Structure formats: structure tokens, C-alpha cells
């Protein structure tokens, strides 16, 4: 297990989700496990929150993401991965050829035990198709506008955070990189420290 995901205070309880492989104590087959606490000290495990959907965009794993309260509906946005042709993949690490997309799931039950999963309406913009390792979305709200940062990398340009905005968490408008790393040629686009620098990679 790794990567705590989507902490949220919901109807009097703290909820913590985390990356979890139910089949073995190794990385792979990523699900979201779920624990709940009244005080963030004493925790009780609940059934798995998210599992890969056989025919869905998260068929090979539910990666990291965020949780928010969207007008009384608990909402997760997370990265789903699915094996794809190499030319369509955003993650090519010598073992996997995954296409990463940002997915959305909602729940309205009191203990957040059941979730309805759907693919988020993610824009097919040029900066996304050119990026590698597009994952780990995080959310915040300013007034009536939601903002979404997504980690990404551009070959020979380095790692960056792509910034989007939305009114409904489903239709997203791309804004710009909010931060990017200055790398030399051949540097690993998915590692290293980010320096704040706005502009198109």
C-alpha cells in the first residue's frame, strides 16, 4: 500500500483512501482502499472504494487522486490507466504502455461505501497529447470555479503541473503550466524538483 489519497471530512467522520494491491504485497493492480476515523487516531477499515473497471479507462489501475465535497456529493478525481498501443500511451516505462486519463467517481451514501465511476470529460488538447505521465490530479475551489492541477512531463523539457479550470468538475478548460522544471536535454521528465516558471513548455 502507498500514496494516501483523497482525505475528506464527511458527515462527522474523517475518510482516508490509499493505493492498495489486494492480490499481493507488491506494486500493481492498484485499487483504492478505504479507512474511516472519528479523530484521525483510531481507524476502521471499510470495503475497497475503487477497483479497476474491466472495460473502463481504469482497467489496469486506479492511481492517485483527490476528494472534494461538490454541493453535497462526495466526488473523487483520480488517474485511471489502461494498456494501449505505444503511440497512444502516456506512460512507457519499459514494462507498461499505459494511457492515463483523469476519471471521476461520486458517492452520496453516509459512509462513502459505494461509488459510481465515470470517465471525466477531459479535453483532448494538444498539451495533453504531447505530455508523458499525466497523472495525480489535485483539486481546489475559488468561489464557483474549480481548479485542477495534474502532474506531467515533456520529453527534453522536464516535469510540470498542468492547470485546468471548470464549473462542474466535468468539462475542463486548459489554462497553462502553473510550474515546470528546467532540465537539460535527456533529463528524466518525471523526477526532480519543480521550479515555478509559467509559460508553454
Helices and strands as residue ranges (DSSP letters): E 2-10, E 13-20, E 31-37, E 43-50, E 61-70, E 73-83, G 86-88, E 91-92, E 97-107, E 116-119, H 126-130, E 132-142, E 145-154, E 158-166, E 173-180
